[in-house]
């Protein structure tokens, strides 16, 4: 089962992964907060991930709230009472949620219950709450879900793979696995500098700085910039930027508000031919054919 509800400046998307397991995507591109509600009973565990911006969950008729800010996660479970989703999504914010029944969850982790606190015998009937950071590996998977652009026929399979990947990364027993593999990540200051570099190239995508200029601006050596960006985002700076620009261009084309030349200019291509070639390299079709496909009837 797959439901997508478009709102004025974003969307709410719900995809069934398995019986008792759903993935929800929330996006607010408006300048005003959006409120989203969904019934969730006490037999479900909730995992919420804020990829961009900030949000908060409201409980007890809004008398109690839990904030969820960018690059943070929130786990909620209360077997004694229903916890309906009551989400206030701030402007320019994205949240992805996994909602899974305790029965389904137990079937996945029955051999590992000893190290998952709320699955232990002593906590079986107790409420459980945990907030935490989103690791770089989780961030990659979350952004892949949010920016899904494959054929609709493989969406269910793709989301299923990503949902299980996210659960496995969330409960990765070696909490410092990323640090062990990437010594660079031990230094949180460097991580913040790399994230600043990502924000800078995105904000200037039409005229991005050179690597040396970027290195100077964030106060990190060129070598550490290259290594750190690859470790955190899984790609080089300009390869990451290329993918981002193409995704941004695709969304502009989706809006129907701009022609091919205008979109090309917005993402930094001075000639239409260069933009068309780049778009085709990424998506396997030209922008014009892509626009035409949007108007084709779907079964």
C-alpha positions as CSV (number, residue, x, y, z in Angstrom):
1,X,0.0,0.0,0.0
2,X,1.4,3.4,-1.0
3,X,-0.2,6.7,-0.2
4,X,1.0,10.1,-1.2
5,X,-0.7,13.3,-0.1
6,X,0.6,16.5,-1.6
7,X,0.2,19.7,0.4
8,X,0.6,23.3,-0.7
9,X,4.3,23.3,-0.2
10,X,5.4,19.7,0.3
11,X,4.1,16.2,0.7
12,X,3.3,13.4,3.1
13,X,4.1,9.9,1.7
14,X,3.3,6.6,3.3
15,X,4.7,3.3,2.0
16,X,4.0,-0.2,3.5
17,X,7.2,-2.2,3.9
18,X,5.7,-5.3,5.4
19,X,2.7,-6.3,7.5
20,X,3.1,-4.0,10.6
21,X,5.9,-1.9,9.1
22,X,5.6,1.5,7.4
23,X,7.9,4.2,6.2
24,X,6.6,7.8,6.3
25,X,8.1,10.8,4.6
26,X,7.2,14.4,5.5
27,X,8.3,17.5,3.6
28,X,7.4,21.1,4.2
29,X,8.7,23.6,1.7
30,X,6.3,26.3,2.8
31,X,7.1,29.4,4.9
32,X,4.6,28.3,7.6
33,X,4.6,25.3,9.9
34,X,2.6,22.3,8.9
35,X,0.7,20.0,11.3
36,X,0.5,16.3,10.4
37,X,-1.5,13.7,12.4
38,X,-1.8,9.9,12.1
39,X,-3.2,7.3,14.4
40,X,-0.6,4.9,15.9
41,X,-1.6,2.5,18.5
42,X,0.4,1.1,21.5
43,X,1.6,-2.0,19.6
44,X,4.0,0.1,17.5
45,X,7.5,1.4,17.9
46,X,8.2,4.7,16.2
47,X,11.6,5.9,14.8
48,X,11.7,9.5,13.7
49,X,14.6,11.1,11.8
50,X,14.9,14.9,11.0
51,X,17.0,15.2,7.9
52,X,16.6,19.0,7.4
53,X,15.2,21.9,9.5
54,X,13.4,21.1,12.7
55,X,10.1,19.8,14.0
56,X,8.4,18.8,17.2
57,X,6.0,16.1,18.4
58,X,3.0,17.1,20.5
59,X,1.3,15.0,23.1
60,X,-1.6,15.2,25.5
61,X,-3.5,17.8,23.5
62,X,-0.3,19.8,22.9
63,X,0.4,20.2,26.6
64,X,3.7,18.3,26.2
65,X,6.2,18.4,23.3
66,X,9.4,16.7,22.2
67,X,11.6,18.6,19.8
68,X,13.3,16.9,16.9
69,X,16.0,19.0,15.2
70,X,18.2,18.5,12.1
71,X,20.4,15.4,12.1
72,X,18.7,14.0,15.2
73,X,16.6,10.9,15.8
74,X,13.9,10.0,18.2
75,X,12.6,6.5,19.3
76,X,9.2,6.3,21.0
77,X,7.5,3.3,22.4
78,X,4.8,3.0,25.0
79,X,3.0,-0.4,25.3
80,X,0.6,1.1,27.9
81,X,-1.1,3.7,25.7
82,X,-1.5,4.8,22.1
83,X,1.0,7.4,20.8
84,X,-0.7,9.0,17.8
85,X,1.6,10.9,15.6
86,X,1.0,14.7,16.0
87,X,3.9,16.3,14.2
88,X,4.5,20.1,13.8
89,X,6.9,20.4,10.8
90,X,8.7,23.8,10.6
91,X,9.2,25.5,7.3
92,X,11.8,24.0,4.9
93,X,12.0,20.8,7.0
94,X,12.1,17.1,6.2
95,X,11.3,14.1,8.5
96,X,11.3,10.4,7.8
97,X,9.6,8.0,10.2
98,X,9.7,4.2,10.5
99,X,6.7,2.8,12.3
100,X,6.9,-1.0,13.1
101,X,4.8,-3.3,15.3
102,X,6.5,-4.8,18.3
103,X,5.6,-8.2,17.0
104,X,7.3,-7.6,13.7
105,X,10.3,-6.0,15.5
106,X,10.7,-8.9,17.9
107,X,10.8,-11.3,14.9
108,X,13.8,-9.3,13.5
109,X,15.8,-9.1,16.8
110,X,14.7,-12.1,18.8
111,X,18.3,-13.4,19.0
112,X,19.7,-9.9,19.9
113,X,17.1,-8.8,22.5
114,X,19.7,-8.7,25.3
115,X,21.4,-5.6,24.0
116,X,18.3,-3.7,22.9
117,X,17.1,-2.1,26.2
118,X,13.4,-2.0,25.6
119,X,13.2,-5.6,24.4
120,X,14.7,-7.0,27.6
121,X,12.3,-8.9,29.9
122,X,12.5,-6.2,32.6
123,X,11.3,-3.5,30.2
124,X,8.8,-5.5,28.2
125,X,5.8,-3.5,29.5
126,X,7.6,-0.2,30.1
127,X,7.6,2.9,27.9
128,X,10.9,3.8,26.2
129,X,12.2,7.0,24.8
130,X,15.6,7.7,23.2
131,X,17.0,10.6,21.3
132,X,20.3,10.5,19.4
133,X,22.3,11.8,16.5
134,X,22.0,10.6,12.9
135,X,25.2,9.0,11.8
136,X,26.7,9.8,8.4
137,X,25.8,6.4,7.1
138,X,22.2,6.8,8.2
139,X,22.1,10.3,6.7
140,X,23.0,8.8,3.3
141,X,20.3,6.2,3.4
142,X,17.7,8.8,4.7
143,X,18.5,11.2,1.8
144,X,18.3,8.3,-0.7
145,X,14.7,7.6,0.6
146,X,13.8,11.3,0.5
147,X,15.2,11.9,-3.0
148,X,13.9,8.6,-4.5
149,X,13.9,9.0,-8.3
150,X,13.7,5.5,-9.7
151,X,10.8,4.0,-11.6
152,X,7.6,3.7,-9.5
153,X,7.5,0.0,-10.1
154,X,10.6,-0.6,-7.9
155,X,9.7,1.9,-5.2
156,X,8.3,-0.7,-2.8
157,X,11.4,-2.9,-3.1
158,X,13.8,0.0,-2.8
159,X,12.0,1.4,0.3
160,X,11.9,-2.0,1.9
161,X,15.7,-2.4,1.4
162,X,16.3,1.1,2.8
163,X,13.9,0.7,5.8
164,X,15.8,-2.5,6.9
165,X,19.1,-0.8,6.3
166,X,18.1,2.1,8.6
167,X,17.1,-0.3,11.3
168,X,20.3,-2.1,11.1
169,X,22.4,1.1,11.2
170,X,20.3,2.5,14.1
171,X,21.0,-0.6,16.2
172,X,24.6,-1.1,15.1
173,X,26.2,-2.6,18.2
174,X,29.6,-1.0,17.5
175,X,28.4,2.5,18.1
176,X,31.9,3.8,17.2
177,X,32.2,1.8,14.0
178,X,32.3,5.0,11.9
179,X,35.0,6.4,14.1
180,X,37.1,3.2,13.9
181,X,36.9,3.2,10.1
182,X,37.3,6.9,9.8
183,X,39.7,8.5,12.3
184,X,38.7,11.9,10.9
185,X,35.3,11.6,12.4
186,X,36.8,11.6,16.0
187,X,37.1,15.3,15.7
188,X,33.6,16.8,15.9
189,X,34.9,20.3,15.0
190,X,36.1,18.8,11.6
191,X,32.7,17.2,11.1
192,X,31.0,20.6,11.6
193,X,33.4,22.2,9.1
194,X,32.6,19.5,6.5
195,X,28.9,20.1,7.0
196,X,29.5,23.8,6.5
197,X,31.3,23.0,3.2
198,X,28.3,21.0,2.1
199,X,26.0,23.9,2.9
200,X,28.3,26.3,1.1
201,X,28.5,24.4,-2.2
202,X,24.7,23.9,-2.2
203,X,24.0,27.5,-1.5
204,X,26.3,28.5,-4.4
205,X,25.5,25.7,-6.7
206,X,25.3,28.0,-9.8
207,X,28.8,29.3,-9.1
208,X,30.5,26.9,-6.7
209,X,33.8,27.8,-5.1
210,X,36.9,26.0,-6.0
211,X,38.1,23.3,-3.6
212,X,40.9,25.6,-2.5
213,X,38.5,28.5,-1.8
214,X,36.2,26.1,0.1
215,X,39.1,24.8,2.1
216,X,40.1,28.4,3.0
217,X,36.6,29.4,3.9
218,X,35.9,26.5,6.3
219,X,39.4,26.5,7.8
220,X,40.4,23.0,6.9
221,X,43.3,21.8,4.8
222,X,42.5,20.6,1.2
223,X,43.5,17.1,2.1
224,X,41.2,16.9,5.1
225,X,38.4,18.5,3.2
226,X,38.6,15.9,0.4
227,X,39.0,13.0,2.9
228,X,36.3,14.2,5.3
229,X,33.7,14.9,2.7
230,X,34.1,11.5,1.2
231,X,33.9,9.8,4.6
232,X,30.7,11.7,5.7
233,X,28.8,12.0,2.4
234,X,30.2,9.0,0.6
235,X,31.3,11.0,-2.5
236,X,33.7,13.7,-3.6
237,X,32.6,17.4,-3.2
238,X,31.8,17.9,-6.9
239,X,30.3,14.5,-7.5
240,X,28.0,15.2,-4.5
241,X,27.2,18.7,-5.9
242,X,26.5,17.3,-9.4
243,X,23.9,14.8,-8.0
244,X,22.3,17.6,-5.8
245,X,22.1,19.9,-8.8
246,X,20.5,17.3,-11.0
247,X,17.9,16.5,-8.3
248,X,17.2,20.2,-7.8
249,X,16.9,20.6,-11.6
250,X,14.5,17.7,-11.7
251,X,12.3,19.2,-9.0
252,X,12.2,22.5,-10.9
253,X,11.1,20.7,-14.0
254,X,8.5,18.9,-12.0
255,X,7.0,22.2,-10.9
256,X,6.3,23.2,-14.5
257,X,7.2,26.8,-13.7
258,X,10.5,26.9,-15.7
259,X,11.7,25.9,-19.1
260,X,14.8,23.9,-19.8
261,X,17.0,26.9,-20.3
262,X,15.9,28.6,-17.1
263,X,16.5,25.4,-15.1
264,X,19.9,25.0,-16.6
265,X,20.9,28.6,-15.6
266,X,19.6,28.1,-12.1
267,X,21.8,25.2,-11.5
268,X,24.9,26.7,-13.1
269,X,25.0,25.8,-16.8
270,X,25.6,28.7,-19.1
271,X,24.5,26.8,-22.2
272,X,21.4,24.6,-22.6
273,X,23.5,21.9,-24.4
274,X,25.8,21.4,-21.3
275,X,22.8,21.1,-19.0
276,X,21.0,18.7,-21.3
277,X,24.1,16.5,-21.5
278,X,24.5,16.6,-17.7
279,X,20.8,15.8,-17.1
280,X,21.0,12.9,-19.5
281,X,24.1,11.5,-17.8
282,X,22.3,11.5,-14.5
283,X,18.8,10.3,-15.5
284,X,19.3,8.6,-18.9
285,X,16.9,11.0,-20.7
286,X,16.8,14.6,-21.8
287,X,15.0,17.3,-19.8
288,X,12.5,17.8,-22.6
289,X,11.7,14.1,-22.7
290,X,11.4,14.1,-18.9
291,X,8.9,16.9,-19.0
292,X,6.9,15.1,-21.6
293,X,6.8,12.0,-19.5
294,X,5.3,14.0,-16.6
295,X,2.2,14.6,-18.7
296,X,1.8,11.0,-19.8
297,X,-1.2,9.1,-18.2
298,X,-0.2,6.5,-15.7
299,X,-2.0,3.2,-15.1
